[in-house]
Amino acid sequence: MAPRHYPVESEGGRQPALVGSSHRWQDTGRGLPALLVLPGKQHRVSGRLEATQICELSDNSDKSSAESDSEIEVEPVPVYHKLLATLKTSPESESEDEEEESDSEEADESEAELGSEGSQEPVEADGVEADKDEVPAQEEVTAEDTAEEALGQEQDDGADASCDLSHGAIEEFTDVKHESEFSLETNFMEEESGGCDADKKESNSSRAFSQDPFKQHMDKELEEKEVEKMSTLSKTSSQIKWPRLGQLTFSSTLEKNTTLKPDKEFDVKQLHLHKPLESTWPKVNKQFLSPTTKPSDPSFTPLQRELLSIMNAYKDLFYPERNALTNGEEIRHAYCLHALNHVLKANAQVLSNNAKKRDQKPGTDSDDYRDQGLTRPKVLMIVPFRECALRIVHVLISLLEVNDKRKIDVSNKKRFKGEFGSDPEERPPNLKRPEDYEAVFAGNIDDHFRIGVAILQKSMRLYAPFYSSDIIIASPLGMRTVIGAEGEKKRDFDFLSSIEMLIIDQADIYLMQNWEHVLHLMKHINLLPLESHGVDFSRVRMLSLNNWSKYYRQTLLFSALQDPQINSIFNKHCFNYTGQVAVRNVPLIGSISRVVVQLPHVFRRIEAESLTSVIDTRFQFFIDKVLPEYRDAIMSHTLIYVPSYFDYVRLRNYFKKEDLNFAHICEYTKKGGICRARRFFLEGEKQFLLLTERFHFYKRYTIKGIRNLIFYELPTYSHFYSEICNMMKATDSGVDATWTCTVLYSKYDAQKLAAVVGIDRTAQMLQSKKNVHLFVTGEND
């Protein structure tokens, strides 16, 4: 059975509660340290076991290694001494039958819910105990599931699949059997037939070799003055419009912006692809090509052509228009091609130099063989669910297989499919959800995983130890539990020291999970390792010895929306010396145009002095100006949509204090509580219904009985605005004329506002301090 999970709040306080996983984050309330509990599970990251532990995460845990990092930077210049100085020697299930809904839709939704739920009552962020219906659920791993997983693995995996039934967990598996076969230190280029000849031919053409973007990017030696500029000076930017991507912003610190121009004639050869990618890519990408594709670029879609032009120039990229329904897989194939090309070239360079060193006369020493980082992992891919990791591995395998006769050897493939795949029969057949929901939550949606992948030209090793991996595919939570927090005895982030390419896909979903995990990862990437891990310093690039890896790292960031927190990652944590490229298209038509019911929309502006004061100002404005208008009984059936969980807790506590007649649903509400709240609201027994955005994101229930709608804050996803408004048509009460919709916004909500009402109306609304009244009559409004 595929693991399942509940969503969590990303702003602190409440932490992830995993279902079907042996890890859980215990909620300790706002301002209190969280406890990371790892029951009965041992982690194997670098070949060593980590014992079960309970770790206290302090408030300043995100400052990990910050002090030691600053000390390293001010030490004298001799890089060998500087590096060596940093090295250290070594819950009870319950039935909800009493609250069944009468209509078939709600019955189908109940079937989709989990059958067992946790019994632990968390403490709320404001110090108030959670209601019994708002408990993060947990689903235990049964002995039967464990046995099935053990029986499904391959006989030659060499894995210890013994399960610890007393704790309901399986020891995390890493493949140590194939270590020597995938070692870069002990293999040579000659051992890969075909690859050697290809690289010899390439080396014979010095011109082609020097034009390779990989070589140009990694071989450039920065000067200390340039590094100082990047650390102190602000970036200069310029804009250009491309046919498919639209408005691009190029920014850089080192030199005047040399803006790329889209190539009208674009083919595979321009990418300098490593074999066999030149021959496999057209076949793998064929599914996305249309019959109208131009003969000049038969292997790429227009979007892929422009994205790869930027990626291949090794610039950082932020693309905020990823759509799971339309271009999601198209983008995934593009960045998989780029990442695999990078890994194959890097490994080929190491293997070729291994052969040269082997044939070198004894006693000779040369710096010509500096071709590695301080640790082996080169590419880190961050994705939200196991299904995403499964698709990435499938694309990588397809790109390496030249034809049906030349299949590559994939170690632990059967085990991987068992742990990352899903059973289609688990999904209730009558469950109806929007198309975008089906696309995002397809397959195995467990959000706690990590896996190392080692690649040589003819073979792939899944579940490789991190220090023997070329690519690491993980979720933010999977990385968080490995990195740990400051003060913990068992934590590891040295494997992130030499990451050359960071790919963060579907970044918007992490806003619905826990954004703190992403920030924690960014603070621990490209730091000097605390141990040597057996590295040959004579082969390490000077950029790594100088602790300049972050200036060479390429970051590819894909999201479905523009958001200040995502923008902050791109602006504050990307230091690529080649510069950054961000797609900055503005929405001309907002999601309000997709509202199909006749509904007056009142946008009420909040005047806040600063960004930090918006939260308190909004709350005070709501209880002083908005709520009194809805206290009258005639304004019944009022839904209050609250994006932030902490705002939800604050409002719920206020409503209880004022003894208002209300119901409430959040992402932690149990099935019975959800059914009761929906029924009471529909029948008018409760005047108000508080609803969190995260509940809507993960469930997408239709709330019936809405007559008055209040958006406490603009939704994160713009299409949620029209979805919530269109729920009013589900009420057949004949009182359409009394429907109302009120939206609270401030000048700091410009991006969200533009996505809802369009850029032209946004400009007018931000200039005017008056409330704005809009009346939408249908789709063509």
Secondary structure, 3 states (H helix, E strand, C coil): CCCCECCCCCCCCCCCCECCCCCEEECCCCCCCEEEEECCCCEECCCCEECCEEEEECCCHHHCCHHHHHHHHCCCCCHHHHHHHCCCCCCCCCCCCCCCCCCHHHHHHHHHCCCCCCCCCCECCCCCECCCCECCCCCCCCHHHHHHHHHHCCHHHCCCCCEECCCCEECCCCCCCCCHHHCCCCCCHHHCCCHHHHHHHHHHCHHHHHCCHHHHHHHCCCCHHHHHHHHHCCCEEEEEEECCCEEEEEEECCCCCCCCCCCCCCCHHHHCCCCCHHHHHHHHCHHHCCCCCCCCCCCCCHHHHHHHHHHHCCCEEEECCCCCCCCHHHHHHHHHHHHHHHHHHHHHHHHHHHHHHHCCCCCCCCCCCCCECCCCCCEEEECCCHHHHHHHHHHHHHHHCCCCCCCCEEECHHHHHHHHCCCHHHCCCCCCCCHHHHHHCCCCCCCCCEEEEEEECCEEEECCCHHHCCEEEECHHHHHHHHCCCCCCCCCCHHHCCCCEEEECCHHHHHHCCHHHHHHHHCCCCCCCCCCCCCCHHHECHHHHCCCHHHCCEEEEECCCCCHHHHHHHHHCCCCCCCEEEECCCCCCCHHHHCCCCEEEEEEECCCCCHHHHHHHHHHHHHHHHHHHHCCHHHCCEEEEECCHHHHHHHHHHHHHCCCCEEEECCCECHHHHHHHHHHHHCCCCCEEEEEHHHHHHHCCCCCCCCEEEECCCCCCHHHHHHHHHHHHHCCCCCHHHCEEEEEECHHHHHHHHHHHCHHHHHHHHHCCCCEEEEECCCCC
